[in-house]
Amino acid sequence: MATLAVAYLLHNLYTAIEGHFLRVARHLENSLDDSSWHRELTDWMKIDLQGLRPAAHSWAGRPRT
């Protein structure tokens, strides 16, 4: 039962972070392709936009194929 609770909490945390990233991207970059929005979102959040916003994360993530 504890494992299920931790999984649920991690899922909710990830979804919350993703939601914040999505709001930032829509407000500042204002363009997300419907077919690849998730990949674009994580790529955009790695970029430091001088004078606009810092990089939101720096983890490497999934390599591009």
C-alpha positions as CSV (number, residue, x, y, z in Angstrom):
1,M,0.0,0.0,0.0
2,A,2.9,2.4,0.8
3,T,4.3,1.9,-2.7
4,L,1.0,2.8,-4.3
5,A,0.8,5.9,-2.2
6,V,4.3,7.0,-3.2
7,A,3.6,6.3,-6.9
8,Y,0.4,8.4,-6.6
9,L,2.3,11.3,-5.0
10,L,5.0,11.2,-7.6
11,H,2.5,11.2,-10.4
12,N,0.7,14.2,-8.9
13,L,4.0,16.0,-8.4
14,Y,5.1,15.4,-12.0
15,T,1.7,16.5,-13.4
16,A,1.8,19.7,-11.3
17,I,5.3,20.5,-12.6
18,E,4.4,19.7,-16.1
19,G,1.3,22.0,-15.8
20,H,3.5,24.9,-14.6
21,F,5.9,24.3,-17.5
22,L,3.0,24.3,-19.9
23,R,1.6,27.6,-18.6
24,V,5.0,29.2,-18.9
25,A,5.5,27.9,-22.4
26,R,2.1,29.0,-23.6
27,H,2.5,32.5,-22.1
28,L,6.1,33.2,-23.2
29,E,6.7,31.0,-26.3
30,N,3.0,30.8,-27.3
31,S,3.4,27.9,-29.7
32,L,3.1,24.2,-29.1
33,D,2.7,21.6,-31.8
34,D,-0.2,19.3,-30.9
35,S,1.6,16.1,-32.0
36,S,4.8,16.7,-30.1
37,W,4.0,19.2,-27.4
38,H,5.4,17.1,-24.5
39,R,8.9,16.8,-26.1
40,E,8.9,20.5,-27.1
41,L,7.9,21.5,-23.7
42,T,10.7,19.7,-21.9
43,D,13.2,20.9,-24.5
44,W,12.1,24.5,-24.1
45,M,12.2,24.4,-20.3
46,K,15.9,23.5,-20.5
47,I,16.7,26.7,-22.4
48,D,17.8,29.9,-20.5
49,L,16.1,32.8,-22.2
50,Q,18.2,35.8,-21.1
51,G,16.0,38.7,-19.9
52,L,12.9,36.6,-20.1
53,R,13.2,33.5,-17.9
54,P,15.9,31.2,-16.6
55,A,16.0,27.5,-17.5
56,A,13.4,25.7,-15.5
57,H,15.3,22.4,-15.3
58,S,18.7,21.1,-16.3
59,W,18.3,17.3,-16.3
60,A,19.2,15.6,-19.6
61,G,16.0,13.8,-20.2
62,R,15.4,11.4,-23.0
63,P,17.9,11.6,-25.9
64,R,16.6,12.9,-29.2
65,T,16.1,10.2,-31.9
